[in-house]
Amino acid sequence: MKTWQITEKTVKLIGRTLSDNGTRWLILSASGFECTVRAKELSLTLTGDCTAHPTQQPDGKPEMNQARYALYVDDVLVTDACMEEAQKTLTVFKSDTERTARVKFLKLSEGTQSYLGVKEMCSDDDAVISPTEAKKLKIEFVGDSITCGYGVEGKSAEELFTTRTENATKAYAYLTAKNLDADYSLVSFSGFGVVSGWTDNGNLNPIQLAPEHYKKFCFCWNSDLFKEHEWDFSQFQPQFVVINYGTNDASYTQDNPQKQNEYVRCYVDFLKTVRAYNPQAHIILALGIMTGGNSLIPSMQKAAAEYTALTGDKNISTYSFVSQTEAEGFGSDFHPSEATQKRCASEFTQYIRSLI
């Protein structure tokens, strides 16, 4: 048998990933890899973080926030599961005759809850594995739980969150990239904002702030692994950067003009950071999928205008979504349903096409 490392020479890397001692770590939403394989058999060796050890749960209940992943062969979903053990071997295919297939492996859940690593691929000795071709269009989506696909498979607004109902491939960002046949990177963290993270009492939440984490590889509540690792932006230079922040900020700013001005000031500073790392990209500020963020749409537009006035940078625009409706239903914790995410992706796809 032959073993293969997950590197740029063997696969097309998707989103922000990191190789550490031979293991390719997939942490952020919808990160993963894709390759073309000619072989008789292929398997993946997966490794998990602390959440993949059910025996560590003191109450004996299964861990509800384990890393969720998906395996596709020729664009057909063949495995959708959670990492419930420290290490496992995942069979991609096995036969007596050689076949050629396109294999894609994605992490469906977000990085704030759990990590997932792929240690190696294993094939028959005569196999050939190569990266799939890069797309002409590249888009980076920066956002919160909406971008992560938080609770998109939840049955009701009252259902509490678990990674088992989180699926980034059903969120507007992934679907928009798919509609546009674009390569993508999702840099998204539930509860995050630009001036404040989500707060249930109106007080400032300074922990979940996008600006300080955008430059890092990852963020996780359950692990300090790689938390200080700086991301190398040269690995992915997109034509578009989409920023969707304000829904969590609104829980802090509410209807307070002073706090809304804080949001504007912090957003302008964040835009300067994003531009520094993406000098050629058109930046789109988007907001409004969840009704909670609607109050900050004027402030978002003000931030874009002030940024342009200060810098002279006109390669920027704003977009207001049509918000979720009761008729479309709700996912967990009142998050967008699959119907809402799909509609927003369709509308947003048309907007980006108009810019192209």
PEGIVEN-V690780 format. One record per run of one state. SS is the DSSP state (alpha for helix, beta for strand, coil for the rest). FROM is the first residue (numbers start at 0). LEN is the number of residues. If there is no record, write none. Layout:
BEGIN
ss->SS from->FROM len->LEN
ss->SS from->FROM len->LEN
END
This chain:
BEGIN
ss->coil from->0 len->1
ss->beta from->1 len->3
ss->coil from->4 len->7
ss->beta from->11 len->3
ss->coil from->14 len->2
ss->beta from->16 len->4
ss->coil from->20 len->2
ss->beta from->22 len->4
ss->coil from->26 len->5
ss->beta from->31 len->17
ss->coil from->48 len->1
ss->alpha from->49 len->3
ss->coil from->52 len->1
ss->alpha from->53 len->3
ss->coil from->56 len->11
ss->beta from->67 len->6
ss->coil from->73 len->2
ss->beta from->75 len->7
ss->coil from->82 len->4
ss->beta from->86 len->21
ss->coil from->107 len->8
ss->beta from->115 len->8
ss->coil from->123 len->4
ss->beta from->127 len->4
ss->coil from->131 len->5
ss->beta from->136 len->7
ss->coil from->143 len->1
ss->alpha from->144 len->4
ss->coil from->148 len->14
ss->alpha from->162 len->3
ss->coil from->165 len->2
ss->alpha from->167 len->3
ss->coil from->170 len->1
ss->alpha from->171 len->8
ss->coil from->179 len->2
ss->beta from->181 len->7
ss->coil from->188 len->4
ss->beta from->192 len->1
ss->coil from->193 len->15
ss->beta from->208 len->1
ss->alpha from->209 len->5
ss->coil from->214 len->1
ss->beta from->215 len->1
ss->coil from->216 len->13
ss->beta from->229 len->1
ss->coil from->230 len->2
ss->alpha from->232 len->3
ss->coil from->235 len->4
ss->beta from->239 len->5
ss->coil from->244 len->5
ss->alpha from->249 len->4
ss->coil from->253 len->3
ss->alpha from->256 len->21
ss->coil from->277 len->4
ss->beta from->281 len->6
ss->coil from->287 len->3
ss->alpha from->290 len->21
ss->coil from->311 len->4
ss->beta from->315 len->5
ss->coil from->320 len->5
ss->alpha from->325 len->3
ss->coil from->328 len->1
ss->beta from->329 len->1
ss->coil from->330 len->1
ss->alpha from->331 len->3
ss->coil from->334 len->1
ss->beta from->335 len->1
ss->coil from->336 len->1
ss->alpha from->337 len->18
ss->coil from->355 len->1
END
